[in-house]
Amino acid sequence: MARTCQMTGKKPLTGNNVSHSHNRTKRRFLPNLQKKRIWIQELNRFVTLKLSARALKTISKNGTSEIARMIQEKKIKVH
C-alpha cells in the first residue's frame, strides 16, 4: 500500500528544495504515518491501520465510532 492515511486520505505532497543560491530541486513532503492496532468497541475486535498523526489525535478526541462506520461501509480495507 502507498504512503496514504487510511482514514483521512493524506498523501505525499511535492515541492522544491531551495538552496542558498536559489537553485531548485524537487522533493517530497511525506505524511507522518504510524501503524497502529486499535480496539474497535462497535466491532468487538482489534484492527491494524496506517494512520497519520492528525488522524490519531482525532480518534483519541472523538472515539472509534467513525472508524467502525467507515469499515462497515467498506471505505477502509482491513485485513
Biopython code that builds the backbone (N, CA, C, O; Angstrom):
import numpy as np
from Bio.PDB.StructureBuilder import StructureBuilder

atoms = [
    (1, "MET", "N", (0.841, -1.181, 0.000)),
    (1, "MET", "CA", (0.000, 0.000, 0.000)),
    (1, "MET", "C", (0.884, 1.243, 0.000)),
    (1, "MET", "O", (1.967, 1.247, 0.586)),
    (2, "ALA", "N", (0.415, 2.285, -0.658)),
    (2, "ALA", "CA", (1.174, 3.523, -0.758)),
    (2, "ALA", "C", (1.198, 4.256, 0.573)),
    (2, "ALA", "O", (0.516, 3.860, 1.518)),
    (3, "ARG", "N", (1.963, 5.298, 0.647)),
    (3, "ARG", "CA", (2.057, 6.104, 1.873)),
    (3, "ARG", "C", (0.851, 7.015, 1.979)),
    (3, "ARG", "O", (0.931, 8.214, 1.712)),
    (4, "THR", "N", (-0.274, 6.422, 2.377)),
    (4, "THR", "CA", (-1.543, 7.136, 2.466)),
    (4, "THR", "C", (-2.214, 6.815, 3.782)),
    (4, "THR", "O", (-2.229, 5.658, 4.200)),
    (5, "CYS", "N", (-2.767, 7.814, 4.441)),
    (5, "CYS", "CA", (-3.536, 7.608, 5.663)),
    (5, "CYS", "C", (-4.863, 6.952, 5.291)),
    (5, "CYS", "O", (-5.574, 7.436, 4.410)),
    (6, "GLN", "N", (-5.197, 5.847, 5.965)),
    (6, "GLN", "CA", (-6.407, 5.122, 5.628)),
    (6, "GLN", "C", (-7.672, 5.842, 6.071)),
    (6, "GLN", "O", (-8.749, 5.571, 5.540)),
    (7, "MET", "N", (-7.566, 6.742, 7.020)),
    (7, "MET", "CA", (-8.756, 7.446, 7.499)),
    (7, "MET", "C", (-8.957, 8.781, 6.784)),
    (7, "MET", "O", (-10.053, 9.068, 6.304)),
    (8, "THR", "N", (-7.915, 9.589, 6.713)),
    (8, "THR", "CA", (-8.057, 10.928, 6.147)),
    (8, "THR", "C", (-7.693, 10.995, 4.668)),
    (8, "THR", "O", (-8.100, 11.931, 3.978)),
    (9, "GLY", "N", (-6.932, 10.018, 4.167)),
    (9, "GLY", "CA", (-6.542, 10.031, 2.762)),
    (9, "GLY", "C", (-5.358, 10.926, 2.458)),
    (9, "GLY", "O", (-5.092, 11.217, 1.292)),
    (10, "LYS", "N", (-4.632, 11.372, 3.489)),
    (10, "LYS", "CA", (-3.461, 12.228, 3.260)),
    (10, "LYS", "C", (-2.400, 11.460, 2.480)),
    (10, "LYS", "O", (-2.121, 10.299, 2.777)),
    (11, "LYS", "N", (-1.806, 12.123, 1.471)),
    (11, "LYS", "CA", (-0.778, 11.532, 0.618)),
    (11, "LYS", "C", (0.443, 12.445, 0.597)),
    (11, "LYS", "O", (0.369, 13.575, 1.079)),
    (12, "PRO", "N", (1.573, 11.973, 0.044)),
    (12, "PRO", "CA", (2.742, 12.842, -0.074)),
    (12, "PRO", "C", (2.464, 14.025, -0.999)),
    (12, "PRO", "O", (1.751, 13.900, -1.994)),
    (13, "LEU", "N", (3.037, 15.169, -0.653)),
    (13, "LEU", "CA", (2.966, 16.365, -1.478)),
    (13, "LEU", "C", (4.323, 16.586, -2.126)),
    (13, "LEU", "O", (5.327, 16.056, -1.649)),
    (14, "THR", "N", (4.371, 17.366, -3.213)),
    (14, "THR", "CA", (5.643, 17.669, -3.854)),
    (14, "THR", "C", (5.943, 19.147, -3.713)),
    (14, "THR", "O", (5.044, 19.974, -3.562)),
    (15, "GLY", "N", (7.239, 19.461, -3.765)),
    (15, "GLY", "CA", (7.671, 20.845, -3.650)),
    (15, "GLY", "C", (9.111, 20.960, -4.088)),
    (15, "GLY", "O", (9.617, 20.103, -4.812)),
    (16, "ASN", "N", (9.774, 22.016, -3.654)),
    (16, "ASN", "CA", (11.155, 22.273, -4.046)),
    (16, "ASN", "C", (12.046, 22.450, -2.830)),
    (16, "ASN", "O", (11.646, 23.054, -1.835)),
    (17, "ASN", "N", (13.268, 21.914, -2.920)),
    (17, "ASN", "CA", (14.344, 22.330, -2.033)),
    (17, "ASN", "C", (14.941, 23.576, -2.671)),
    (17, "ASN", "O", (15.220, 23.577, -3.870)),
    (18, "VAL", "N", (15.140, 24.627, -1.903)),
    (18, "VAL", "CA", (15.707, 25.861, -2.449)),
    (18, "VAL", "C", (17.032, 26.126, -1.746)),
    (18, "VAL", "O", (17.071, 26.328, -0.532)),
    (19, "SER", "N", (18.115, 26.124, -2.515)),
    (19, "SER", "CA", (19.445, 26.331, -1.937)),
    (19, "SER", "C", (19.699, 27.817, -1.698)),
    (19, "SER", "O", (18.882, 28.667, -2.054)),
    (20, "HIS", "N", (20.837, 28.111, -1.092)),
    (20, "HIS", "CA", (21.217, 29.498, -0.821)),
    (20, "HIS", "C", (21.339, 30.289, -2.122)),
    (20, "HIS", "O", (21.009, 31.475, -2.167)),
    (21, "SER", "N", (21.821, 29.620, -3.192)),
    (21, "SER", "CA", (21.953, 30.281, -4.489)),
    (21, "SER", "C", (20.640, 30.235, -5.279)),
    (21, "SER", "O", (20.613, 30.581, -6.460)),
    (22, "HIS", "N", (19.557, 29.810, -4.630)),
    (22, "HIS", "CA", (18.203, 29.783, -5.172)),
    (22, "HIS", "C", (18.019, 28.742, -6.278)),
    (22, "HIS", "O", (17.118, 28.870, -7.108)),
    (23, "ASN", "N", (18.880, 27.703, -6.292)),
    (23, "ASN", "CA", (18.655, 26.580, -7.192)),
    (23, "ASN", "C", (17.532, 25.735, -6.615)),
    (23, "ASN", "O", (17.457, 25.528, -5.404)),
    (24, "ARG", "N", (16.672, 25.255, -7.479)),
    (24, "ARG", "CA", (15.533, 24.460, -7.011)),
    (24, "ARG", "C", (15.655, 23.024, -7.486)),
    (24, "ARG", "O", (15.940, 22.765, -8.655)),
    (25, "THR", "N", (15.437, 22.091, -6.564)),
    (25, "THR", "CA", (15.374, 20.670, -6.891)),
    (25, "THR", "C", (14.107, 20.100, -6.274)),
    (25, "THR", "O", (13.652, 20.552, -5.224)),
    (26, "LYS", "N", (13.545, 19.098, -6.945)),
    (26, "LYS", "CA", (12.280, 18.524, -6.477)),
    (26, "LYS", "C", (12.471, 17.737, -5.188)),
    (26, "LYS", "O", (13.530, 17.153, -4.961)),
    (27, "ARG", "N", (11.440, 17.725, -4.344)),
    (27, "ARG", "CA", (11.437, 16.949, -3.113)),
    (27, "ARG", "C", (10.015, 16.531, -2.807)),
    (27, "ARG", "O", (9.068, 17.029, -3.415)),
    (28, "ARG", "N", (9.865, 15.602, -1.850)),
    (28, "ARG", "CA", (8.542, 15.131, -1.422)),
    (28, "ARG", "C", (8.359, 15.441, 0.056)),
    (28, "ARG", "O", (9.283, 15.292, 0.856)),
    (29, "PHE", "N", (7.150, 15.876, 0.405)),
    (29, "PHE", "CA", (6.764, 16.066, 1.795)),
    (29, "PHE", "C", (5.901, 14.871, 2.164)),
    (29, "PHE", "O", (4.773, 14.756, 1.686)),
    (30, "LEU", "N", (6.419, 13.967, 3.019)),
    (30, "LEU", "CA", (5.709, 12.742, 3.365)),
    (30, "LEU", "C", (4.831, 12.963, 4.594)),
    (30, "LEU", "O", (5.223, 13.691, 5.506)),
    (31, "PRO", "N", (3.643, 12.341, 4.631)),
    (31, "PRO", "CA", (2.790, 12.453, 5.814)),
    (31, "PRO", "C", (3.385, 11.668, 6.978)),
    (31, "PRO", "O", (4.122, 10.705, 6.769)),
    (32, "ASN", "N", (3.070, 12.073, 8.189)),
    (32, "ASN", "CA", (3.580, 11.425, 9.396)),
    (32, "ASN", "C", (2.689, 10.213, 9.706)),
    (32, "ASN", "O", (1.759, 10.300, 10.508)),
    (33, "LEU", "N", (2.993, 9.083, 9.054)),
    (33, "LEU", "CA", (2.162, 7.882, 9.187)),
    (33, "LEU", "C", (2.670, 6.971, 10.293)),
    (33, "LEU", "O", (3.876, 6.802, 10.476)),
    (34, "GLN", "N", (1.730, 6.387, 11.026)),
    (34, "GLN", "CA", (2.024, 5.441, 12.100)),
    (34, "GLN", "C", (1.150, 4.213, 11.894)),
    (34, "GLN", "O", (-0.023, 4.335, 11.540)),
    (35, "LYS", "N", (1.717, 3.029, 12.113)),
    (35, "LYS", "CA", (0.931, 1.801, 12.030)),
    (35, "LYS", "C", (0.429, 1.495, 13.441)),
    (35, "LYS", "O", (1.228, 1.262, 14.347)),
    (36, "LYS", "N", (-0.896, 1.495, 13.628)),
    (36, "LYS", "CA", (-1.482, 1.335, 14.960)),
    (36, "LYS", "C", (-2.512, 0.226, 14.975)),
    (36, "LYS", "O", (-3.252, 0.029, 14.011)),
    (37, "ARG", "N", (-2.548, -0.499, 16.091)),
    (37, "ARG", "CA", (-3.534, -1.544, 16.344)),
    (37, "ARG", "C", (-4.534, -0.957, 17.336)),
    (37, "ARG", "O", (-4.181, -0.656, 18.476)),
    (38, "ILE", "N", (-5.780, -0.798, 16.899)),
    (38, "ILE", "CA", (-6.777, -0.078, 17.681)),
    (38, "ILE", "C", (-7.955, -1.002, 17.981)),
    (38, "ILE", "O", (-8.419, -1.730, 17.103)),
    (39, "TRP", "N", (-8.441, -0.968, 19.233)),
    (39, "TRP", "CA", (-9.620, -1.735, 19.626)),
    (39, "TRP", "C", (-10.863, -0.964, 19.200)),
    (39, "TRP", "O", (-11.050, 0.192, 19.578)),
    (40, "ILE", "N", (-11.716, -1.623, 18.402)),
    (40, "ILE", "CA", (-12.974, -1.027, 17.950)),
    (40, "ILE", "C", (-14.100, -1.677, 18.741)),
    (40, "ILE", "O", (-14.423, -2.845, 18.523)),
    (41, "GLN", "N", (-14.692, -0.931, 19.652)),
    (41, "GLN", "CA", (-15.725, -1.457, 20.550)),
    (41, "GLN", "C", (-16.955, -1.919, 19.770)),
    (41, "GLN", "O", (-17.539, -2.953, 20.094)),
    (42, "GLU", "N", (-17.352, -1.163, 18.746)),
    (42, "GLU", "CA", (-18.554, -1.490, 17.980)),
    (42, "GLU", "C", (-18.428, -2.812, 17.226)),
    (42, "GLU", "O", (-19.411, -3.536, 17.067)),
    (43, "LEU", "N", (-17.202, -3.129, 16.758)),
    (43, "LEU", "CA", (-16.969, -4.375, 16.025)),
    (43, "LEU", "C", (-16.471, -5.492, 16.937)),
    (43, "LEU", "O", (-16.401, -6.651, 16.528)),
    (44, "ASN", "N", (-16.126, -5.138, 18.172)),
    (44, "ASN", "CA", (-15.634, -6.076, 19.182)),
    (44, "ASN", "C", (-14.361, -6.803, 18.725)),
    (44, "ASN", "O", (-14.232, -8.015, 18.895)),
    (45, "ARG", "N", (-13.420, -6.037, 18.139)),
    (45, "ARG", "CA", (-12.143, -6.615, 17.696)),
    (45, "ARG", "C", (-11.092, -5.527, 17.489)),
    (45, "ARG", "O", (-11.400, -4.335, 17.465)),
    (46, "PHE", "N", (-9.849, -5.966, 17.341)),
    (46, "PHE", "CA", (-8.749, -5.062, 17.025)),
    (46, "PHE", "C", (-8.641, -4.924, 15.508)),
    (46, "PHE", "O", (-8.920, -5.877, 14.780)),
    (47, "VAL", "N", (-8.244, -3.761, 15.031)),
    (47, "VAL", "CA", (-7.907, -3.548, 13.628)),
    (47, "VAL", "C", (-6.567, -2.832, 13.572)),
    (47, "VAL", "O", (-6.262, -2.002, 14.428)),
    (48, "THR", "N", (-5.771, -3.156, 12.565)),
    (48, "THR", "CA", (-4.485, -2.507, 12.354)),
    (48, "THR", "C", (-4.633, -1.551, 11.184)),
    (48, "THR", "O", (-5.034, -1.953, 10.092)),
    (49, "LEU", "N", (-4.308, -0.281, 11.412)),
    (49, "LEU", "CA", (-4.463, 0.751, 10.404)),
    (49, "LEU", "C", (-3.188, 1.563, 10.273)),
    (49, "LEU", "O", (-2.414, 1.683, 11.223)),
    (50, "LYS", "N", (-2.977, 2.124, 9.076)),
    (50, "LYS", "CA", (-1.883, 3.049, 8.847)),
    (50, "LYS", "C", (-2.486, 4.447, 8.876)),
    (50, "LYS", "O", (-3.179, 4.848, 7.940)),
    (51, "LEU", "N", (-2.221, 5.196, 9.960)),
    (51, "LEU", "CA", (-2.878, 6.477, 10.204)),
    (51, "LEU", "C", (-1.867, 7.603, 10.322)),
    (51, "LEU", "O", (-0.728, 7.388, 10.735)),
    (52, "SER", "N", (-2.293, 8.810, 9.956)),
    (52, "SER", "CA", (-1.458, 9.991, 10.166)),
    (52, "SER", "C", (-1.563, 10.413, 11.627)),
    (52, "SER", "O", (-2.490, 10.012, 12.330)),
    (53, "ALA", "N", (-0.623, 11.213, 12.074)),
    (53, "ALA", "CA", (-0.632, 11.689, 13.459)),
    (53, "ALA", "C", (-1.886, 12.524, 13.723)),
    (53, "ALA", "O", (-2.427, 12.476, 14.828)),
    (54, "ARG", "N", (-2.356, 13.280, 12.746)),
    (54, "ARG", "CA", (-3.568, 14.078, 12.888)),
    (54, "ARG", "C", (-4.780, 13.167, 13.080)),
    (54, "ARG", "O", (-5.653, 13.472, 13.893)),
    (55, "ALA", "N", (-4.846, 12.063, 12.352)),
    (55, "ALA", "CA", (-5.960, 11.125, 12.490)),
    (55, "ALA", "C", (-5.947, 10.480, 13.876)),
    (55, "ALA", "O", (-7.006, 10.265, 14.465)),
    (56, "LEU", "N", (-4.758, 10.168, 14.403)),
    (56, "LEU", "CA", (-4.658, 9.588, 15.744)),
    (56, "LEU", "C", (-5.178, 10.551, 16.800)),
    (56, "LEU", "O", (-5.859, 10.137, 17.738)),
    (57, "LYS", "N", (-4.860, 11.843, 16.653)),
    (57, "LYS", "CA", (-5.359, 12.842, 17.602)),
    (57, "LYS", "C", (-6.876, 12.957, 17.517)),
    (57, "LYS", "O", (-7.546, 13.118, 18.536)),
    (58, "THR", "N", (-7.419, 12.874, 16.304)),
    (58, "THR", "CA", (-8.867, 12.947, 16.110)),
    (58, "THR", "C", (-9.550, 11.746, 16.749)),
    (58, "THR", "O", (-10.602, 11.891, 17.372)),
    (59, "ILE", "N", (-8.957, 10.552, 16.601)),
    (59, "ILE", "CA", (-9.525, 9.343, 17.189)),
    (59, "ILE", "C", (-9.513, 9.428, 18.711)),
    (59, "ILE", "O", (-10.492, 9.068, 19.365)),
    (60, "SER", "N", (-8.412, 9.901, 19.270)),
    (60, "SER", "CA", (-8.344, 9.988, 20.730)),
    (60, "SER", "C", (-9.331, 11.024, 21.271)),
    (60, "SER", "O", (-9.787, 10.904, 22.408)),
    (61, "LYS", "N", (-9.662, 12.028, 20.479)),
    (61, "LYS", "CA", (-10.618, 13.049, 20.900)),
    (61, "LYS", "C", (-12.065, 12.580, 20.734)),
    (61, "LYS", "O", (-12.874, 12.741, 21.648)),
    (62, "ASN", "N", (-12.399, 11.998, 19.565)),
    (62, "ASN", "CA", (-13.791, 11.685, 19.223)),
    (62, "ASN", "C", (-14.180, 10.230, 19.406)),
    (62, "ASN", "O", (-15.371, 9.921, 19.405)),
    (63, "GLY", "N", (-13.220, 9.320, 19.563)),
    (63, "GLY", "CA", (-13.541, 7.904, 19.707)),
    (63, "GLY", "C", (-13.437, 7.144, 18.396)),
    (63, "GLY", "O", (-13.096, 7.708, 17.356)),
    (64, "THR", "N", (-13.741, 5.844, 18.468)),
    (64, "THR", "CA", (-13.532, 4.959, 17.325)),
    (64, "THR", "C", (-14.792, 4.720, 16.510)),
    (64, "THR", "O", (-14.765, 3.907, 15.586)),
    (65, "SER", "N", (-15.885, 5.385, 16.811)),
    (65, "SER", "CA", (-17.137, 5.144, 16.088)),
    (65, "SER", "C", (-17.017, 5.512, 14.609)),
    (65, "SER", "O", (-17.630, 4.863, 13.761)),
    (66, "GLU", "N", (-16.239, 6.538, 14.293)),
    (66, "GLU", "CA", (-16.035, 6.944, 12.895)),
    (66, "GLU", "C", (-15.315, 5.843, 12.113)),
    (66, "GLU", "O", (-15.673, 5.564, 10.969)),
    (67, "ILE", "N", (-14.302, 5.213, 12.723)),
    (67, "ILE", "CA", (-13.580, 4.128, 12.062)),
    (67, "ILE", "C", (-14.509, 2.947, 11.832)),
    (67, "ILE", "O", (-14.505, 2.356, 10.752)),
    (68, "ALA", "N", (-15.312, 2.593, 12.845)),
    (68, "ALA", "CA", (-16.244, 1.476, 12.717)),
    (68, "ALA", "C", (-17.227, 1.722, 11.577)),
    (68, "ALA", "O", (-17.537, 0.804, 10.817)),
    (69, "ARG", "N", (-17.713, 2.946, 11.454)),
    (69, "ARG", "CA", (-18.645, 3.276, 10.379)),
    (69, "ARG", "C", (-17.979, 3.143, 9.015)),
    (69, "ARG", "O", (-18.581, 2.621, 8.077)),
    (70, "MET", "N", (-16.728, 3.618, 8.901)),
    (70, "MET", "CA", (-16.014, 3.549, 7.625)),
    (70, "MET", "C", (-15.706, 2.101, 7.240)),
    (70, "MET", "O", (-15.752, 1.755, 6.059)),
    (71, "ILE", "N", (-15.391, 1.253, 8.224)),
    (71, "ILE", "CA", (-15.123, -0.159, 7.941)),
    (71, "ILE", "C", (-16.397, -0.850, 7.473)),
    (71, "ILE", "O", (-16.359, -1.639, 6.529)),
    (72, "GLN", "N", (-17.514, -0.566, 8.115)),
    (72, "GLN", "CA", (-18.779, -1.200, 7.737)),
    (72, "GLN", "C", (-19.254, -0.745, 6.356)),
    (72, "GLN", "O", (-19.909, -1.513, 5.651)),
    (73, "GLU", "N", (-18.936, 0.483, 5.962)),
    (73, "GLU", "CA", (-19.290, 0.991, 4.639)),
    (73, "GLU", "C", (-18.244, 0.632, 3.583)),
    (73, "GLU", "O", (-18.353, 1.054, 2.432)),
    (74, "LYS", "N", (-17.226, -0.149, 3.974)),
    (74, "LYS", "CA", (-16.150, -0.618, 3.079)),
    (74, "LYS", "C", (-15.299, 0.536, 2.539)),
    (74, "LYS", "O", (-14.733, 0.423, 1.452)),
    (75, "LYS", "N", (-15.201, 1.635, 3.277)),
    (75, "LYS", "CA", (-14.327, 2.734, 2.866)),
    (75, "LYS", "C", (-12.893, 2.482, 3.307)),
    (75, "LYS", "O", (-11.957, 3.009, 2.706)),
    (76, "ILE", "N", (-12.712, 1.669, 4.367)),
    (76, "ILE", "CA", (-11.391, 1.293, 4.851)),
    (76, "ILE", "C", (-11.244, -0.205, 4.667)),
    (76, "ILE", "O", (-12.101, -0.975, 5.102)),
    (77, "LYS", "N", (-10.147, -0.627, 4.016)),
    (77, "LYS", "CA", (-9.889, -2.045, 3.831)),
    (77, "LYS", "C", (-9.043, -2.529, 5.007)),
    (77, "LYS", "O", (-7.944, -2.026, 5.242)),
    (78, "VAL", "N", (-9.573, -3.521, 5.750)),
    (78, "VAL", "CA", (-8.903, -4.054, 6.934)),
    (78, "VAL", "C", (-8.665, -5.528, 6.707)),
    (78, "VAL", "O", (-9.532, -6.234, 6.192)),
    (79, "HIS", "N", (-7.482, -5.996, 7.094)),
    (79, "HIS", "CA", (-7.151, -7.418, 6.942)),
    (79, "HIS", "C", (-7.510, -8.191, 8.180)),
    (79, "HIS", "O", (-7.303, -9.403, 8.233)),
]
sb = StructureBuilder()
sb.init_structure("model")
sb.init_model(0)
sb.init_chain("A")
sb.init_seg("    ")
for serial, (resi, resn, name, xyz) in enumerate(atoms, 1):
    if name == "N":
        sb.init_residue(resn, " ", resi, " ")
    sb.init_atom(name, np.array(xyz, "f"), 0.0, 1.0, " ", f" {name:<3s}", serial, name[0])
structure = sb.get_structure()
